[in-house]
Amino acid sequence: MTLPDRWLSLKQFTDARIALGRSGASQPTREILRFGLAHAQARDAVHTPFDSDGLLAPLHDLGLKTLVVHSAAPDRHQYLCRPDLGRQLNESDRQHLRSLALPPADLTFVIGDGLSSCAVHRQAVPLVAEIMPWLARLGIRPGPVVLAHQARVALGDDVGEALNSKAVAVLIGERPGLSSPDSLGVYLTWKPHRQRLDADRNCISNIRPEGLNHQAAAFKLAWLLEQCFLRRLSGVVLKDESDNPALGGVVRLGG
């Protein structure tokens, strides 16, 4: 008599690697092969070069100008071995941004490869397209979108300081998992500068069709932006209460 596997009923609720079954004392061959494929996809996500040129046209179609910068990490190997280099701009790019003398923007989007350029290629433009109508309703003026190579999250603070932006939103590829090699994260900081800490940023994570979809992520980001500009702060002191119907505002009332 074969007893039913009680794990199978839970498998429908998660992409986690549960209820894999067994073949004798080992995993079934199909699951070993699936694991190998997932691991290869995660590695590819980390090492696939960031195609910033491929984002130029769709961002221009949204009415956004673009700038391209590099972090202080000269290549992918140094980027992975020296996280600190990915958090700061290449000095020549920092000086170039300052020399542009652009009018201070309300919001600067920084799109960086992070640990998954695949996530950026797939999720960044659709998310920006979803947030643009919200920005118009909130009266928030975006500046040029900065496309950053070999970028870590904190690079956005360096960019925001160089451009004198009121706020910066970093759209960056998250560390790939075995079921999510293309997950995007967004990090929002009020008054960015190079001394900012992780606690000064708000994060929205797992942005992908199988996780938090683009429309839902744009709503959360719009809510945080509205509160960020009203309260003039971000980070741990600004809680995401976008699902609280008691809180009004343009985002809630217009949603």
Secondary structure as UniProt FT lines:
FT   TURN            6..7
FT   HELIX           8..13
FT   TURN            24..25
FT   HELIX           29..47
FT   HELIX           53..61
FT   TURN            62..63
FT   STRAND          66..71
FT   HELIX           76..81
FT   HELIX           83..86
FT   HELIX           91..99
FT   STRAND          107..112
FT   TURN            114..115
FT   HELIX           117..138
FT   STRAND          145..149
FT   TURN            153..154
FT   HELIX           155..163
FT   STRAND          167..173
FT   TURN            181..182
FT   STRAND          184..190
FT   TURN            194..195
FT   HELIX           198..200
FT   STRAND          201..207
FT   TURN            209..210
FT   HELIX           214..231
FT   TURN            236..237
FT   TURN            242..243
FT   TURN            245..246
FT   HELIX           250..254
//
